[in-house]
Amino acid sequence: MSSAEILEEAGFRVLEAESVDQAVRILQANGNGIRLLFTDVQMPPSNRDGFELARTCADAWPDIHILVASGLVRPGDGDLPEGAIFINKPFSADLVYDRLQDLLPTDEQPAPLRQVFK
Protein backbone atom coordinates (compact mmCIF):
# COMPACT_ATOMS: atom_id res chain seq x y z
CA MET A 1 0.00 0.00 0.00
CA SER A 2 1.42 3.41 -0.94
CA SER A 3 1.73 6.32 1.47
CA ALA A 4 -1.07 8.12 -0.37
CA GLU A 5 -3.34 5.06 -0.07
CA ILE A 6 -2.59 4.77 3.66
CA LEU A 7 -3.51 8.43 4.17
CA GLU A 8 -6.66 8.16 2.06
CA GLU A 9 -7.74 5.09 4.04
CA ALA A 10 -7.23 7.13 7.22
CA GLY A 11 -9.63 9.76 5.89
CA PHE A 12 -7.26 12.37 4.48
CA ARG A 13 -7.65 14.06 1.10
CA VAL A 14 -4.20 13.67 -0.44
CA LEU A 15 -2.32 16.20 -2.56
CA GLU A 16 0.78 14.56 -4.04
CA ALA A 17 4.03 16.21 -5.13
CA GLU A 18 6.94 14.72 -7.03
CA SER A 19 9.53 17.27 -5.87
CA VAL A 20 10.21 19.71 -3.06
CA ASP A 21 9.51 22.61 -5.41
CA GLN A 22 6.12 21.18 -6.39
CA ALA A 23 5.30 20.50 -2.73
CA VAL A 24 6.10 24.11 -1.82
CA ARG A 25 3.83 25.34 -4.63
CA ILE A 26 1.02 23.10 -3.33
CA LEU A 27 1.56 24.44 0.19
CA GLN A 28 1.52 28.03 -1.07
CA ALA A 29 -1.77 27.42 -2.86
CA ASN A 30 -3.44 25.34 -0.13
CA GLY A 31 -1.45 25.85 3.07
CA ASN A 32 -4.30 27.17 5.18
CA GLY A 33 -6.36 24.05 4.42
CA ILE A 34 -3.61 21.48 4.96
CA ARG A 35 -3.29 19.69 8.31
CA LEU A 36 -0.49 17.25 7.56
CA LEU A 37 2.72 17.10 5.53
CA PHE A 38 3.96 13.55 4.97
CA THR A 39 7.23 13.59 3.05
CA ASP A 40 10.02 11.26 2.11
CA VAL A 41 13.52 12.61 2.65
CA GLN A 42 14.56 11.79 -0.91
CA MET A 43 12.50 13.81 -3.40
CA PRO A 44 14.14 13.95 -6.83
CA PRO A 45 14.86 15.82 -8.98
CA SER A 46 15.94 18.57 -6.64
CA ASN A 47 18.90 19.81 -4.70
CA ARG A 48 16.56 20.08 -1.72
CA ASP A 49 15.29 17.18 0.37
CA GLY A 50 12.35 16.32 2.58
CA PHE A 51 14.12 17.63 5.68
CA GLU A 52 14.36 21.06 4.05
CA LEU A 53 10.72 20.80 2.97
CA ALA A 54 9.72 19.97 6.55
CA ARG A 55 11.63 22.99 7.91
CA THR A 56 10.19 25.28 5.22
CA CYS A 57 6.68 24.06 6.01
CA ALA A 58 7.13 24.50 9.77
CA ASP A 59 8.43 28.05 9.32
CA ALA A 60 5.73 29.19 6.89
CA TRP A 61 2.77 27.09 8.10
CA PRO A 62 3.34 26.32 11.79
CA ASP A 63 -0.10 24.73 12.21
CA ILE A 64 0.70 21.91 9.76
CA HIS A 65 1.79 18.66 11.42
CA ILE A 66 4.81 16.96 9.84
CA LEU A 67 5.70 13.30 9.34
CA VAL A 68 9.00 12.50 7.57
CA ALA A 69 10.05 9.06 6.30
CA SER A 70 13.21 7.52 4.89
CA GLY A 71 14.74 4.11 4.42
CA LEU A 72 18.20 5.47 3.69
CA VAL A 73 18.97 8.24 6.17
CA ARG A 74 18.11 9.16 9.72
CA PRO A 75 17.65 12.74 10.87
CA GLY A 76 20.62 14.52 12.35
CA ASP A 77 20.60 17.44 14.73
CA GLY A 78 18.49 20.24 13.29
CA ASP A 79 17.10 18.19 10.38
CA LEU A 80 13.56 17.96 11.76
CA PRO A 81 11.54 20.95 12.91
CA GLU A 82 10.20 20.85 16.45
CA GLY A 83 7.19 18.57 16.78
CA ALA A 84 7.84 16.63 13.57
CA ILE A 85 7.96 12.83 13.69
CA PHE A 86 10.34 10.60 11.73
CA ILE A 87 9.61 7.01 10.68
CA ASN A 88 11.86 4.45 9.01
CA LYS A 89 10.93 2.81 5.73
CA PRO A 90 9.60 0.34 4.98
CA PHE A 91 6.65 1.02 7.25
CA SER A 92 3.28 -0.59 7.77
CA ALA A 93 -0.06 1.17 7.56
CA ASP A 94 -0.54 0.45 11.28
CA LEU A 95 2.71 2.24 12.14
CA VAL A 96 1.66 5.28 10.10
CA TYR A 97 -1.77 5.32 11.77
CA ASP A 98 -0.13 5.08 15.19
CA ARG A 99 2.26 7.97 14.46
CA LEU A 100 -0.55 10.08 13.01
CA GLN A 101 -2.55 9.57 16.18
CA ASP A 102 0.51 10.67 18.18
CA LEU A 103 1.04 13.69 15.92
CA LEU A 104 -2.49 15.03 15.46
CA PRO A 105 -4.78 16.19 18.27
CA THR A 106 -7.92 14.05 18.37
CA ASP A 107 -10.12 16.89 17.11
CA GLU A 108 -7.91 17.20 13.99
CA GLN A 109 -7.97 13.48 13.14
CA PRO A 110 -10.31 12.37 10.36
CA ALA A 111 -13.01 10.01 11.65
CA PRO A 112 -11.53 6.89 9.97
CA LEU A 113 -8.18 7.49 11.71
CA ARG A 114 -9.87 7.86 15.11
CA GLN A 115 -11.55 4.48 14.55
CA VAL A 116 -8.39 2.54 13.61
CA PHE A 117 -7.27 1.62 17.13
CA LYS A 118 -10.55 1.71 19.04
C-alpha positions as CSV (number, residue, x, y, z in Angstrom):
1,M,0.0,0.0,0.0
2,S,1.4,3.4,-0.9
3,S,1.7,6.3,1.5
4,A,-1.1,8.1,-0.4
5,E,-3.3,5.1,-0.1
6,I,-2.6,4.8,3.7
7,L,-3.5,8.4,4.2
8,E,-6.7,8.2,2.1
9,E,-7.7,5.1,4.0
10,A,-7.2,7.1,7.2
11,G,-9.6,9.8,5.9
12,F,-7.3,12.4,4.5
13,R,-7.7,14.1,1.1
14,V,-4.2,13.7,-0.4
15,L,-2.3,16.2,-2.6
16,E,0.8,14.6,-4.0
17,A,4.0,16.2,-5.1
18,E,6.9,14.7,-7.0
19,S,9.5,17.3,-5.9
20,V,10.2,19.7,-3.1
21,D,9.5,22.6,-5.4
22,Q,6.1,21.2,-6.4
23,A,5.3,20.5,-2.7
24,V,6.1,24.1,-1.8
25,R,3.8,25.3,-4.6
26,I,1.0,23.1,-3.3
27,L,1.6,24.4,0.2
28,Q,1.5,28.0,-1.1
29,A,-1.8,27.4,-2.9
30,N,-3.4,25.3,-0.1
31,G,-1.4,25.9,3.1
32,N,-4.3,27.2,5.2
33,G,-6.4,24.0,4.4
34,I,-3.6,21.5,5.0
35,R,-3.3,19.7,8.3
36,L,-0.5,17.2,7.6
37,L,2.7,17.1,5.5
38,F,4.0,13.5,5.0
39,T,7.2,13.6,3.1
40,D,10.0,11.3,2.1
41,V,13.5,12.6,2.7
42,Q,14.6,11.8,-0.9
43,M,12.5,13.8,-3.4
44,P,14.1,13.9,-6.8
45,P,14.9,15.8,-9.0
46,S,15.9,18.6,-6.6
47,N,18.9,19.8,-4.7
48,R,16.6,20.1,-1.7
49,D,15.3,17.2,0.4
50,G,12.3,16.3,2.6
51,F,14.1,17.6,5.7
52,E,14.4,21.1,4.1
53,L,10.7,20.8,3.0
54,A,9.7,20.0,6.5
55,R,11.6,23.0,7.9
56,T,10.2,25.3,5.2
57,C,6.7,24.1,6.0
58,A,7.1,24.5,9.8
59,D,8.4,28.0,9.3
60,A,5.7,29.2,6.9
61,W,2.8,27.1,8.1
62,P,3.3,26.3,11.8
63,D,-0.1,24.7,12.2
64,I,0.7,21.9,9.8
65,H,1.8,18.7,11.4
66,I,4.8,17.0,9.8
67,L,5.7,13.3,9.3
68,V,9.0,12.5,7.6
69,A,10.0,9.1,6.3
70,S,13.2,7.5,4.9
71,G,14.7,4.1,4.4
72,L,18.2,5.5,3.7
73,V,19.0,8.2,6.2
74,R,18.1,9.2,9.7
75,P,17.6,12.7,10.9
76,G,20.6,14.5,12.3
77,D,20.6,17.4,14.7
78,G,18.5,20.2,13.3
79,D,17.1,18.2,10.4
80,L,13.6,18.0,11.8
81,P,11.5,20.9,12.9
82,E,10.2,20.9,16.5
83,G,7.2,18.6,16.8
84,A,7.8,16.6,13.6
85,I,8.0,12.8,13.7
86,F,10.3,10.6,11.7
87,I,9.6,7.0,10.7
88,N,11.9,4.4,9.0
89,K,10.9,2.8,5.7
90,P,9.6,0.3,5.0
91,F,6.7,1.0,7.3
92,S,3.3,-0.6,7.8
93,A,-0.1,1.2,7.6
94,D,-0.5,0.5,11.3
95,L,2.7,2.2,12.1
96,V,1.7,5.3,10.1
97,Y,-1.8,5.3,11.8
98,D,-0.1,5.1,15.2
99,R,2.3,8.0,14.5
100,L,-0.5,10.1,13.0
101,Q,-2.6,9.6,16.2
102,D,0.5,10.7,18.2
103,L,1.0,13.7,15.9
104,L,-2.5,15.0,15.5
105,P,-4.8,16.2,18.3
106,T,-7.9,14.0,18.4
107,D,-10.1,16.9,17.1
108,E,-7.9,17.2,14.0
109,Q,-8.0,13.5,13.1
110,P,-10.3,12.4,10.4
111,A,-13.0,10.0,11.7
112,P,-11.5,6.9,10.0
113,L,-8.2,7.5,11.7
114,R,-9.9,7.9,15.1
115,Q,-11.6,4.5,14.5
116,V,-8.4,2.5,13.6
117,F,-7.3,1.6,17.1
118,K,-10.6,1.7,19.0
